[in-house]
């Protein structure tokens, strides 16, 4: 089973700062098979990235994705108030077919 | 654009077998390009993939839930459904349906429906 571990669990930052969120896998897989989501309270998750680095439609270029193998990163530059949310990474194609990380909560400091 | 809408029983008693339905609008569920999936989120917790179904009826399930889950599809109604047997309090969650292009990412998602298991 591919287990995704996100760190930190909670990240406290101020608007204008840069957030760096980590997603580490228990075994290596193709960077083509990693996605990132943003979830705000009471809402469904929203796709941010697929294939590790491909930004979904409507996602600002302040957001960037990177990584390979077992280590993947979501970076959010110049944080805006609307960016404070919970972020999940997700792998596809492994075993089970889909797994998610436990999430990182980005909160306003 | 495609939209998904879940419907479900809301409150169920332990040991019951609730069914949830996802209605797809703005596009056909009878497409070779997509899988249709269920994901759940317990209160205050993370996301858990439950299973996925293809328009042909082929299914893939999370091994952790496979013995209790059945996903079916009704292309005539543009709907797919989830049945979860022998529920207990640990199955209390918001249940989301979502579309998957091939084996990849989930987009779009429905708004979710809360299922509470309580006597």
Interface residues (C-beta under 8 A of the other chain):
Chain A: X33 X35 X37 X43 X44 X45 X46 X47 X50 X56 X88 X90 X92 X93 X96 X97 X98 X99 X100 X101 X102 X103
Chain B: X37 X46 X47 X48 X49 X52 X60 X62 X63 X64 X96 X100 X103 X104 X105 X106 X107 X109 X110 X111 X112
